[in-house]
Amino acid sequence: MTETTTQERFTDAERAAMKERAGEVKAARRGPRSKADAEADLLAKIAEMGDADRAMAERLHAIIKACAPELTSRLWYGMPAYAKNGKTICYFQPAGKFKSRYATLGFNDDAHLDDGAIWPASYALTRLTSADERRISDLIRKAAG
């Protein structure tokens, strides 16, 4: 059996995301950032995205801020994310991040989405209709608890 190296197990995009996360953790150890700085970092990350991802991220950001203003903006593995009490509740993974055919709105285990013994923890997004936006608003409100 041959041993594989880290470079053989992870794609360049995955390694880049891990480096971004390491930088985020290192910055957090230096001390808390102001909400304005964290918001600016998130908006700058959104501005770097391709057109379709950027439009979707901007719309999601507006929905999340309107539905759950108590959530704080942050970056999580280099992706726009929203936290409550320092714990990431939800995040937006642009399609371009890992060259996927769809973007993802994901929820971590601190989100209050429990619905019996099984429930979705992420959603594939190819576009946002007004019906989708209403559903996302409901999910965000529930996740923020």
C-alpha positions in Angstrom: 0.0 0.0 0.0 1.4 3.4 -0.9 1.1 6.4 1.2 -0.5 9.4 -0.4 0.6 13.0 0.3 -1.6 15.9 1.3 -1.1 17.3 -2.2 -2.5 14.1 -3.7 -5.6 14.1 -1.4 -6.7 17.7 -1.7 -7.4 19.9 -4.8 -5.8 23.3 -5.1 -9.2 24.9 -4.3 -9.5 22.8 -1.1 -5.9 23.7 0.0 -6.6 27.3 -0.7 -9.8 27.1 1.5 -7.8 25.5 4.3 -5.2 28.3 4.1 -7.9 30.9 4.2 -9.4 29.2 7.3 -6.0 29.1 9.0 -5.6 32.8 8.4 -9.1 33.4 9.8 -8.3 31.5 13.0 -4.9 33.3 13.3 -6.6 36.7 13.0 -9.2 35.7 15.6 -6.4 34.9 18.1 -5.1 38.4 17.7 -8.4 39.7 19.1 -11.9 40.3 18.2 -12.6 42.4 15.1 -15.2 45.1 15.0 -18.5 44.2 13.3 -17.8 46.9 10.7 -14.4 45.3 9.8 -15.9 41.8 9.6 -18.8 43.2 7.4 -16.2 44.9 5.1 -14.2 41.7 4.8 -17.3 39.8 3.8 -18.4 42.4 1.3 -14.9 42.5 -0.2 -15.0 38.7 -0.6 -18.4 38.9 -2.3 -16.9 41.6 -4.7 -14.2 39.2 -5.8 -16.7 36.6 -7.0 -17.8 36.1 -10.6 -20.9 37.8 -11.8 -23.5 35.1 -11.1 -22.0 34.1 -7.7 -21.7 37.8 -6.7 -25.3 38.6 -7.6 -26.6 35.6 -5.6 -24.3 36.4 -2.7 -25.4 40.0 -2.6 -29.0 39.0 -2.6 -28.5 36.4 0.1 -26.6 38.9 2.2 -29.5 41.3 2.0 -32.0 38.6 2.9 -29.9 37.4 5.9 -29.4 40.9 7.3 -33.1 41.7 7.0 -34.3 38.4 8.5 -31.7 37.9 11.2 -29.9 41.2 12.0 -28.5 39.6 15.1 -26.3 37.4 13.0 -22.8 38.7 12.5 -21.0 38.7 9.2 -17.7 36.8 9.0 -15.6 34.7 6.6 -15.5 31.0 7.1 -13.0 29.0 4.9 -12.9 32.1 2.7 -16.7 32.1 2.2 -19.3 34.6 3.3 -20.9 33.3 6.6 -23.1 34.4 9.4 -22.6 33.7 13.1 -24.5 33.8 16.3 -22.6 34.0 19.6 -19.3 33.3 17.7 -20.6 30.1 16.0 -21.1 29.9 12.3 -24.8 29.3 11.6 -24.9 29.5 7.8 -22.6 30.2 4.9 -22.7 30.7 1.1 -20.4 28.6 -1.0 -20.1 30.2 -4.5 -20.2 27.8 -7.4 -16.8 29.1 -8.5 -15.1 28.2 -5.3 -14.8 24.5 -6.1 -15.9 24.8 -9.8 -19.3 23.3 -9.0 -22.3 23.6 -11.2 -24.3 25.2 -8.4 -23.7 27.5 -5.4 -24.6 26.2 -1.9 -26.4 27.8 1.0 -25.3 25.6 4.0 -26.2 25.4 7.6 -24.0 24.2 10.4 -25.1 22.1 13.4 -25.7 25.2 15.5 -28.5 26.2 13.2 -31.9 25.4 14.7 -33.3 23.6 11.6 -34.1 20.3 13.3 -37.2 18.7 11.9 -37.7 15.2 13.3 -34.9 12.7 12.7 -33.9 14.0 9.2 -33.6 17.5 7.6 -31.5 19.1 4.9 -28.4 21.0 6.0 -27.5 22.6 2.7 -29.3 23.7 -0.4 -28.0 23.8 -4.0 -28.7 27.2 -5.7 -28.7 27.9 -9.4 -30.8 31.1 -9.2 -33.1 32.8 -6.8 -36.8 33.4 -7.5 -39.0 35.4 -5.2 -40.4 32.1 -3.9 -36.9 30.8 -3.2 -36.1 34.1 -1.3 -39.2 33.6 0.9 -38.2 30.0 1.7 -34.6 31.2 2.4 -36.0 33.9 4.7 -37.9 31.3 6.6 -34.9 29.0 6.9 -32.7 31.9 8.1 -35.2 32.9 10.8 -35.5 29.3 12.0 -31.7 28.8 11.9 -31.0 31.9 13.9 -33.5 30.6 16.5 
